[in-house]
Amino acid sequence: MKSHRRYDGYGEGGYHGSIAGPTRDGFWKKRAANSSTQMKLVVWRYIWRTSTYNLTPMFLALFLVLLFGLIFVSAGYASYSGLNSGVGMVFIATLFNSMIAFQSVLPLSCSKRASFYRERASQTYNAFWYFLGSTIVEIPYCFMSSLIFTALLPFCFTAAVLFWLILSLTILMQFYMGMIFACALPSEEVAAIVGVLINSVFILFMGFSPPAYAIPSGYKWLYTISPLKFPLSVMVALVFADCDELPTWNETTQTYENVGSNLGCQPMANFPADVGHITVKEYTEEYFGMEHSTIARNFGVVIGCIVVFRILGLLALRFINHQKR
């Protein structure tokens, strides 16, 4: 009976083929591909995910800015009701754009989790490169959708750039928050419920409704730690609290003098009796707690929140596996 041929040098004397030996790199590497190859392939796969996921935030941003433009096309913001409605518009715009990001990332991240577990078990790539791909690929899409929203707003160049940057960071922060819940919680439904619950608390204490001055002292800590408070403060301050030199109140004539051209310098009209005479900037800072002088600090806090969220996301991705029972 003809014997079968043995390959790889495995004969009667044992395993002595040319592929054996400790000098072969393939036996000592945990993964077949090097780090740069892993990174390029994972990032490229994240870029081409689904056209629906990539384009939906951009179309919604265009729809929202056109809707807000039609609603507030002839609104005046130098009155009590106008200022409150203007701050409310910025609040709703921030809320809609960020919640679109949060809700859209949950289904995609949860659906990719099974393939990640499988590929991770087969040592296809390091979890860090998967994390890096999910981190950097979201950045251009967030900045593009916020640019579409900001480009149609009637701002000066400096305010428009700062508004665009802080809105982009807000959307990015919500994307990364959604990724944390998608990795840390057992299902998409649980992630959505917990995420909506936590975001609802953050939204309630953003400083608009109720305004910052009206929040009870026992709940001030929730206002202090709310991540959404900081970008909203920057956006509102850019629009309504920009005034280099406040006008002076003349007690004799009961009018303001040396009124600047910026919206924040304008005296607020039709104010309630308990408010008294006040400028748009003063009302914005005293009642909503959104100060123009804290813009740089709030930018730093938002960036810090993004870094913390990504670190938590990496830890969840690395150490939590919902396939283990």
VEXMAR-792241 format. One record per atom (N, C-alpha, C, O, CB): x, y, z. Coordinates in pm, whole numbers, plus 50000, padded with zeros to 5 digits. Atoms other than C-alpha are relative to their C-alpha. Glycine has a CB too. Example, Ala and Ser with C-alpha at 12.3 -4.5 7.8 and 13.67 -1.06 7.14 Angstrom:
500894988150000 512304955050780 500905012050000 501945011850066 499015000350125 499184988149994 513674989450714 499235010950073 499745022050090 500415004649858 
//
This chain:
500864988150000 500005000050000 500895012350000 501815013450081 499035000150124 499154988250014 501475033449895 499755009450118 498615012750151 499735007149865 500114991149885 502195055950190 499805014449955 500225018249846 501244999050090 500224986050029 501135092250201 501285007950020 502065004950110 498885005850087 498824991549987 503815118650149 499815009550117 498745015350135 500275007949869 500044991049886 504625138550459 500695013149962 501795013049907 500674993650124 499454986950033 505225175550417 500685006350122 500605001250234 498895009349947 499354992049896 507225201150614 501074992150076 501394995350190 498965005150098 498885007049940 509965175950683 499654991650121 500534988750203 501035009650038 500375008149882 507995155450935 500104985449962 499214980149894 498555003550050 499765014050036 509385120150902 500174991550124 499704994850233 501234998749912 499865009449890 510375091351115 500885005550112 500735001850228 500594986949949 499114994849898 513055110951291 499435011650078 500125017550162 501275004249938 500604988849930 510635137051414 499935012349911 500155011449790 500795003350126 500204987550074 510055173151311 501355006649977 501955011950071 499035009550076 498684994450028 513195185051133 499995008149872 501035009649807 501034988949990 500104992350124 511895206350843 500655013750013 501065018050121 498555001649960 499314987250005 513305239550737 499225011350066 499795021850097 500295003649859 500784989149942 510435259850882 500085000250152 499565009350216 498554998949956 499925000549854 511215249551236 501165008650049 502025012749972 500164985550049 498874992949942 513515267751472 499595013450057 498675019650005 501075002049898 500354987549932 513395298151701 500375012549923 499995023549963 500645000550133 499584988150073 514935321151440 498915005149908 499035016249855 501244997149921 501094995750087 511705322851240 499105009950073 498575006850180 499194987949951 500794989749932 509845355151322 498564995850020 497934999750119 500055012949923 501415003849992 506465339251258 499654992650127 498494992550167 499654991749884 500285007449879 506795318351568 500045008750125 499575004750231 500984988850015 499834991649883 507545347451795 499105012249997 499035019450097 501425004250012 500914988650007 505045373651676 498594995950037 498114985249999 500015006249859 501375003049960 501615375051829 499045001349884 498054994149876 499575009150114 500854997650116 500095388051506 500824999449872 502015002649872 499285013650011 499285001750126 500975381651143 500445013249940 501555014349887 499144992549901 499694986950059 500855418251032 500675009050102 500455007750223 498725006649945 499374990549910 502985445951174 499025010950040 497895011449989 501255006149936 500924990049943 501495475551361 499495009849896 498325013349897 500695007650112 500434990450101 501425499451065 498974994049906 498025000949866 501205005049919 500995006650086 499565474250849 498674998550073 497625000850014 500514986249955 501235001049921 497045467851126 499285013550004 498075014149983 500304995250142 500614986849989 496465505151168 499375004249868 498235008949868 501045010250044 500514995650129 496025512250795 498734992449962 497774998549915 501054998349892 501165007950040 493595483750737 498785003050087 497675003950036 500334985250007 501134997349910 491455491051044 499445014049975 498235015849971 500434998650147 500464986350027 491315528550974 499275000649867 498225007049857 501175009850001 500654999750131 490475522850608 498634993450004 497704998049938 500874993149895 501305006649988 487685499050702 498995009050070 497815008850038 500144986850076 500904990849932 486235525150936 499565011549909 498445016349921 500665005550124 500374988950089 486305552050666 498824996149912 497885003849897 501195004149912 501075004650088 484105531550433 499074990850077 499144978650063 500574992749875 500935007949922 481395520250669 498684998949924 498494989449848 499785006350140 501244999450077 477955529150536 499775014449959 500035023650037 498784994350082 500274986450046 476965559150329 498905006550082 498915018750103 499625000149852 501084994549918 473835563150540 500545006050129 500165017050169 498964989150032 499434995149874 475835566650860 500865012449977 500845021550060 500844989050066 499094988850025 478335590650702 499275012749958 499675023749995 500994996249894 500654988450061 475875613450522 498805005250079 498455016950067 499564996649861 501204995749928 472855614450755 500255012250089 499445021550083 499484988650084 499794987949918 474375639251008 500165012649917 499775023449961 501224998250087 499804988150083 475315662750723 498675005149944 498415017249945 500964996949884 501314995750050 471835663050571 499135005650113 498415015450093 499284988249933 500774994849887 470265667750914 500525013550046 499735022150087 500044990050115 499444986949964 472655696450990 499505010849904 499165021849946 501544999649999 500524990550098 471595713550667 498525002850024 498085014250016 500204994749857 501424998249973 467925707750748 499785008650124 498915017450124 499314986450018 500184992549875 468295721451102 500345014749984 499625023350033 500864994050109 499624986050014 470115753151003 499005007549912 498745019349937 501425001249941 501034993650081 467525760550733 498725002150081 498065012450069 499704991749874 501194998849916 464715754050981 500145011450100 499245019750113 499724986950074 499784989349903 466205776751248 500085013549930 499635023649985 501284997550080 499924987450074 466935803150985 498635005349963 498385017349972 500824998249875 501354995750035 463305803850873 499225004650124 498435014050116 499244988749930 500744996549878 462005805251231 500475013350057 499655021450102 500154989050105 499444988249934 464355832751353 500525010249900 501435018049931 501134995950093 499464991450105 464855851651027 499885014850034 500785022550001 499304997349868 500194985749970 463495884851156 499945002750150 499375012750193 498725005149933 500074998549854 463955880151529 500995010650047 502075012149991 500284986650070 499114990549935 465435907451747 500404994650136 499564989450209 499345013950013 499495006349879 467625897052038 500365010050109 500935006150211 501194991749967 499674989949901 468005929852227 498865002550098 498905012250174 500385012949932 501104998949905 464755924852419 500014987950092 500724978150068 498645001249926 500035010949902 463945902552714 499544986949935 500194976649951 499075003650117 500505012150065 461865877852513 500904995749885 501114983749864 498585002249949 499125003450111 464175879752212 501284993450045 501764984049981 500325012349920 498775005949949 467265872152417 499774985850050 500564976850022 500595008650113 500295013549951 465665842352588 499724990349886 500134978849891 498815000350095 500245008750115 464455828652256 501284997349923 501474986449870 498965006249907 498725002150068 467905833752105 500884989950072 501474981150008 500745013149988 499255009949923 469615814752386 499364986349986 500064976149979 500085004250149 500695012750021 466955788052348 500304993949864 500394981749852 498515001950015 499655005150133 467745785251977 501374993450002 501554982649946 499975011449897 498665005949991 471435779152052 499954987050081 500634977350047 501005010050065 500165012049917 470435754152321 499444988449918 499954977249924 499095002950120 500635010650079 468185734652084 500934995349888 501004983449859 498675004849941 499075003750106 470745735651802 501114990950053 501464980949990 500625012649935 498985008449938 473415721652033 499454986450034 500104976150011 500565006750125 500615012549957 471055695452166 499714990949882 500034979049887 498715002850076 500355008250115 469815683451826 501244994049934 501284982149905 499215008349899 498795004950068 473255680851667 500724989450083 501204979550029 500945011649971 499285009649915 474775662751964 499204987150017 499804976350020 500295006150136 500795012149983 471865638552011 499934991849872 499844979549877 498605003650047 499925007450127 471905629551641 501274991649997 501254980049956 499965009749879 498735007349996 475545619751686 499924988350097 500364977250065 501145009450041 500065010649899 474855599752001 499144988349954 499534976749967 499465005550133 500925010650039 471905580451862 500474992549875 500164980749860 498625005749976 499585006650123 473525573051526 501194990750021 501354981049947 500365010349895 498805008449981 476735558151667 499684987150075 500434977450064 501065007950077 500305012049921 475035532851896 499744987749914 500374977449939 498795002650086 500235012150080 473655508851629 501244995049929 501494982949924 498925002549898 498815004150073 476875508951430 501034993650093 501584983150061 500625011949927 499005005349907 479165503551729 499584986550057 500404977550073 500255009950113 500475012849945 476995475851871 500034989049895 500334977549928 498585001550055 499985010250105 476735457951535 501414995549967 501624984149925 499335005449874 498615003650028 480525458651493 500654992350115 501774987450101 500815012649971 499385005849882 481115444151837 500274985049983 501304980050027 499135002250122 499825014450017 480635407551739 501214996949912 502004988049944 498744993749938 498845002250087 483145409651455 501305003950071 502344997650050 499865007949869 498804996249924 485585427451686 500424988950095 501614985750104 499755013050079 499665011049910 485385399351941 500614988349923 501594982349967 498744995350076 499495011250080 485925373551668 501415002849949 502294994249958 499064997249881 498684996650054 488865391651510 501025001750111 502204998750093 499915012849916 499104998749886 490345399451848 500444986250050 501604984350085 499345007950114 499665013549955 490195362651946 500984993249906 501814985249950 498744991550014 499075005950098 492015352951626 501285008049985 502095005149897 499324998849866 498784991750000 494715379251696 500215006949866 501345008049818 501224991450034 499874993050128 493965397851373 500695013450017 501525017249934 498635001949936 499394986949976 494925431551519 499935003250149 499214996750225 499295011149916 500004995349862 495605449351843 498775008650025 498335016049937 501295008050031 501184992049966 492625464852022 500295014949991 499385022949967 499504996550139 499664985750006 494505497852028 499785005749861 499315017049849 501455002250043 500184994850136 494435501151648 498525000749964 498115009749891 500744991249899 501454999150018 490715493651645 499475012550069 498645019750013 499304987450056 500384987949926 490285520751908 500465012549925 499695022149914 500614999850141 499494988450072 492485544951710 499205002649873 498905014149840 501474998149966 500804998250121 490535538651391 498645006150029 498205015249958 499824986949930 501314994549964 487185545351560 500115014250053 499135021750051 499334991350104 499814986549946 488675576951714 500215010249890 499535020449887 501185000250096 499614989850097 490225594851418 499055001049882 498965011649820 501384997349950 500874999650118 487695585451151 498795008850024 498275014749929 499554985949963 501174991649972 484855603751328 500305014949985 499395022949962 499484997150140 499664985849994 486755636651333 499625007649873 498935017849885 501495001650025 500384992150118 486385647850967 498505000749977 498005011049931 500654994249877 501454999750018 482705638250957 499345009850096 498415016950058 499414985950018 500554990649903 481965657851275 500275014449958 499385022949965 500584997450139 499654986450040 483805688651151 499275004149873 498935015949856 501515001249981 500704996750123 482125686650811 498535003150026 498005012949973 500124988649899 501424997649971 478565684050947 499815013150076 498865020450050 499414988450080 500114987349927 479155712851190 500345011949911 499815022849932 500914999950123 499704989250094 480675733550909 498795003349915 498525015149888 501184996249909 501234997650076 477495729150706 499015008150083 498355017150031 499364986649956 500924992849912 475495741251006 500465014450023 499645023650021 499874992850134 499484986949964 477765770751086 500115009449881 499985021549897 501354998750066 499744991650117 478365783050731 498825009049965 499015019649905 500334991349880 501194992250033 474795795850700 499565009350112 498525015750101 498864990849964 500344991149889 474795814951030 500655013749980 501775014549930 500434993950135 499494986450027 475255853051022 501005004750105 500705013950182 498845009849994 498984996249904 478455855251229 501145007149928 501335005749808 500524987750075 498734995150052 481635874951184 500994988349994 500724977650050 500565011650088 499115011350029 484635853951083 500524993450127 500494981250140 501175004749914 499425005749878 486225849751427 498964992350080 499224981150125 500615011050086 501055006849925 482965841251601 499544987449928 499244977349991 498815009450023 500435011650078 482015817551317 500984988450015 500584976950030 499855003749852 498995010549985 485305798551343 499934993750138 499974981550151 501415005749974 500085005349864 485055795251721 498714992050021 498714981650086 500085011350102 501275007149990 481385785151696 500104986549931 499634976449983 498865008349939 499825012550075 482285758951434 500864990050078 500544978250083 500635002949864 499105008849925 485115744951646 499314994050122 499424981950146 501255007550043 500625005249879 483105741951966 498824990949967 498574981250039 499545011550091 501085008950041 480105726851785 500564986649953 499994976149982 499145006449890 499365012450045 482415701451620 500454991550119 500264979450120 501215003149909 499555007249881 483915692151956 498824994350079 498934983650138 500845009150088 501195005049930 480435688752107 499464987449934 499144977650001 498915010750005 500465011750074 479325664751834 500964988350020 500534977050040 499855003249850 498995010449981 482585645551868 499914993950140 500064981950157 501415005649976 500135004949862 482115643052244 498834990450014 498944980350084 499835011850096 501155008949993 478685627552199 500244987049923 499774976449965 498775007049947 499625012350071 480025602951941 500784990850093 500494978950104 500835003349874 499155008149914 482645591252187 499264995150124 499544984250173 501235008050041 500815004649888 480155589652473 499154988149959 499014978550034 499115011450053 500775011350049 477965567052262 500844987549984 500374976450011 499375003449867 499115011550013 480945544552191 500304993550134 500434981350143 501315004149933 499775005649866 481575540652564 498854990750038 499084979450081 500155011250105 501155008149962 478045528052625 499874987749911 499484977149959 498725008449993 500095011450091 478155505752316 500984989050038 500674977250023 500255004449857 498995009949962 481315488552442 499794994750141 500094983150169 501395006149990 500075003749859 480515487852813 498724992650038 498714985150135 500135012250085 501295005649962 476865476852814 499654988249910 500134987549797 498905010749993 500175012950069 475505442952703 499245000449869 499414991449787 499324990750089 500784999850124 473125453652424 499765014449957 499955023850035 498664992550017 500294986750052 472155482852204 498855006550076 498875018650102 499664999349851 501164994549929 468845486952387 500395005450137 499975016350177 498924989350015 499554995549868 470495489252728 500875012549987 500755021850066 500784988850073 499144988450022 473105513452592 499185012449969 499495023350017 500994997249887 500854988650035 470385535652445 499265005350123 499175017450142 499004996149891 500774995849883 468345536252767 500905007150101 500575017850150 499324987950066 499084994049904 471305543252995 500565013249947 500685022950021 501154990450034 499474987750059 472715568952754 499015011450002 499365022750033 500444997449859 501044989749998 469435587652724 499775004950142 499555016950164 498694994749939 500204996149860 469035587453103 501105009650046 500815020050105 499964987650090 498884991649957 472495601953165 500005013349926 500225023849985 501344992849979 500054987650077 472205627152883 498855008950043 498965021250038 499894997049852 501144992049953 468805638153015 500385008150124 499995019750138 498794991150031 499544992749881 470415647353347 500955011249959 500855022350011 500704990350099 499074989850045 473215665853170 499285011649931 499625023249950 501044993949905 500764989650072 470725684552948 499235008850098 499175021050081 499034993549899 500784992449902 468605694753247 500865010350072 500375020950110 499364990650101 499124991149925 471625710853412 501045006649909 502185008649949 500714992450112 499114992750091 473145727953108 500045014950030 500955021949985 499564997949857 500014985949962 472195761853253 499015008549926 498985020749944 501335005649980 501014992250072 469355771953022 498634999050066 498045009250099 499914995449855 501315001849938 466175757153168 500084988350099 500034976750059 498904997449892 499994986749937 466385761753459 501315007349976 502355001049955 499764998750149 498764992350017 468885790253421 500944997650117 500534992850223 499715015049987 498975003349901 472115787753616 499705006150137 499934999650239 501365004749952 500214993449871 471105812853884 498864993850079 498804995350201 499725014849980 501175005649934 467875793853961 500194985550043 499284979750103 498815000949909 499775013949960 469435759454017 500224999650152 501065006950203 501234994049925 499835000849853 469085749954387 501434996050036 502104988949961 499014990050061 498625002449959 472335748154580 500314985150013 501454980949990 500285006950132 499785014449986 471865710854644 500274992949869 500814981949868 498834993850065 499795006050132 471975704154269 501095007049920 501305003949803 498715000149921 498964992650072 474795727954178 501114990849950 501724993549846 500595010750090 498925009050041 477245698954160 499674993349867 500574990449788 500264989450108 500385005650129 475245684053872 500225010149888 500625006649777 498534995550002 499734989450097 475455717453693 501505001349974 501925003849861 499435013450049 498554998550013 479195718453759 500624989049915 501544991749838 500665000050137 499375011350070 479945683753615 499374997049866 499854988149795 499944987750086 500665003050127 477585684753316 500925003349883 501285015049866 498695008049988 499104997050112 479805681253005 499375009149895 500085016649829 500434987149934 500664992050103 477195697752782 499895014750040 499615023249955 498634994549972 500074986049956 477225729452993 501105008449937 500865020049901 500105000750152 498834992250044 480655740152872 499925004249853 500175015949824 501254992050022 500144995250138 480095740252493 498845009649981 498945019049902 499844988349906 501114990650010 476715756952535 500405013750050 500035023849990 498794994850079 499544987249947 478335783952746 500865007449899 500745019549883 500794997950129 499154993650101 480915790452474 499165005649887 499375017049846 501034989949944 500804995550115 478335792752195 499125011950035 499025021349956 499144988649949 500864988849959 475965815452386 500845012450026 500445023449987 499194996350125 499144988549971 478805837752505 500535006449872 500675018649865 501164995950090 499524994550127 480125841552150 498975008949933 499315018949870 500394988749905 501074992650069 476765854252029 499485011550085 499315022650033 498864990649965 500744990449919 475245873052322 500835007150108 500335016450171 498854993150064 499214993949892 478085882152562 501295006349949 502235008150025 500334989650106 498804994050058 480615897652325 499885015250006 499185021349926 500214995149853 499994985449986 481195933352441 501275004050075 501435000850192 498725005150076 498724996249939 484635947952507 499845010450110 500545010050211 500955005249893 500214989449901 483345978352696 498505002450016 497825006549922 500725013249956 501424998349974 479925979852857 499615014849999 500405023250041 499624993550134 500474986049993 477866011752817 499765004150145 499584995650232 498715001849916 500204994749864 477416033953120 498565004850015 497965010249921 500995011750030 501394996149970 474046040553283 499995014150059 500655016850159 499344989950097 500144986349953 473126077153326 498745000950085 497624999550035 499945010049880 501144999449909 470916081153631 499125012049972 497915011649997 500495000450144 500784987850026 469836115953527 499044998049885 497855000949896 500925011849971 500845001950120 468556107153182 499334986449996 498464983949912 500835001949875 500545013649996 467766071053272 500214992749867 499344985349820 498515000450035 499655006750126 469486059252955 501464995550006 502245000050090 499765009449878 498615004450014 472686041552854 500745009349906 500185014349809 500074985549949 499144991850084 475556061152706 501194991749950 501584981850012 500505012650077 498845006850061 478456050352482 499694985349971 500444976350008 501225000950093 500435013650034 476596019952353 500784995149879 500795001749775 498474999449973 499245005850110 478785997752134 499104993749896 497884993149912 500974989850053 500765005750111 477745981051811 499714985150018 498804979849954 500755002049871 500225014449981 477985944951933 498674997450069 498165005850144 501144993850081 501285003649940 474825926952037 500104999850152 499155003850220 499534986549949 499855000649856 476185921452387 500005013550068 499705014450187 501254993050034 499974986649943 476545959152439 498645006850002 498485017350063 500975008649923 501304993450013 472905966752362 499214999250130 499194988850196 499204993749886 500905000449884 470545976552645 498834990749971 498284990849861 499495014250037 501115009250019 467895950152694 498685007350018 498485014150119 500114988150098 501304993249998 464395962752618 498924990750054 499084978550055 499635005049859 501185007549953 461045952052763 500344990250112 499834979050116 499374992549883 499605008849891 462645937753074 498975000550112 498305010750128 501405003950054 500924999849887 460545927653378 500465009950107 501635013750111 499884985950061 499684990049897 460405951453673 501034994850099 501845002550150 498735004150074 499065005349902 462355927853898 501414998549943 502364996050018 499514986650051 498675000950063 465245926753647 500685013550000 501875014550031 499884994649857 499414986750007 465795963953605 500805001949873 500864993149787 500885002550120 499224997250121 467995980553346 501254991349997 501944989750098 500385015149992 498895009450013 470625956853214 500324998449852 499445000149767 499654986250064 499615002350139 472575949852896 499854985149966 499684976750055 501465004749975 500125013950046 472375918152688 501134991550057 500904980250101 500024999449845 498865007449945 475855907552801 499824997350149 500064986250194 501315007949976 500155001749856 475115913153170 498924989850032 499094981650122 499675013450066 501085009649975 471855893853154 500474985849968 500184976450042 498755003549917 499525013250040 473505864952970 500944994150105 500854982350137 500725000749865 499015005049906 476315862253223 499424998150140 499794988650209 501175009450007 500525000749864 474315868453541 498894989550014 498814982850117 499485013550043 501155008949989 471215847653467 500304986049947 499864976150005 498825005849925 499675013050058 472585819753247 501394995050040 501724983450017 499915000649850 498665004149958 476115819253389 500944997149885 501894989549902 499914988050085 499195002750119 477615819453039 500845012449970 500395021749903 499104996349877 499154988250003 480525843553055 500984999549883 501524989049848 500775001450131 499084999150113 482615855652764 501454997850044 502264993049965 499865013649931 498625001349951 485765855652979 500414985650024 501604982950041 500165007950127 499685014149973 485555817853031 500014991549874 500034979349882 498994994250099 500045007750125 485525808052663 501214990849987 501064979049957 499935009449879 498785008150013 489145796052660 500004988350099 500364977150064 501265008750021 500045010749899 488705776452983 499014989249961 499294977349976 499655005750137 501025009750038 485525759952857 500444991749880 500114979849871 498705007049970 499425007850111 487275749952534 500904988950056 500824977550012 500805009249905 499115009849940 489905732652746 499264988950071 499674977350066 500945006750096 500785010149930 487285714952956 499364990349902 499354978249926 498915006650087 500615008750100 485505701652646 501034990449942 500764978549928 499375008449886 498945008850050 488775688252506 500384989750105 500634978150073 501245008349958 499715009449893 489505672752845 498944989250012 499274977550035 500135007350131 501085009949996 486085655752846 500144989949887 499924978049906 498635007049992 499815009050114 486785641452500 501114990050029 500974978150001 500325008049872 498875009049967 490125627252619 499574989650104 499894977850090 501215008250053 500465009349896 488505611852929 499064989749940 499164977849972 499305007750114 500945009450063 485705596452720 500734989849915 500354978149913 498985007649915 499275009650083 488215580752482 500794990350085 500914978650050 500935007349903 499285009249911 490265566452767 499034989750057 499354977850064 500695007950115 501015009449950 487105551252916 499564990449890 499354978649915 498785007650055 500365008650112 486175538152571 501064989549973 500734977949944 499775008249876 498915009650021 489595521852531 499994989350109 500174977550079 501355007149998 500055009849891 489325505352873 498834990449983 498974978450006 499905007250136 501165008750023 485835492352792 500264990449885 499894978749891 498755008449972 499705008350117 487025479552455 501014989150034 500924977949984 500535008649886 498925009349969 490045462552605 499604989550103 500014978050091 501215007650050 500195009049887 488675446752921 498584994550013 498364985250091 500355007150125 501385004949988 484905441752872 499664991749877 499794996349764 499005011850016 500385009250108 483755412052665 498674993850037 498584986050133 501104989049976 501345004749965 480045404452663 499724986049945 498614981049962 498965009649947 500165013950041 480575370352503 500424990450111 500134978450103 500814997349875 499615008449888 482055357452828 498834998250094 498145007850127 501215006150073 501105003049909 479565340653056 500534995250135 499754992250225 499074989549938 
//
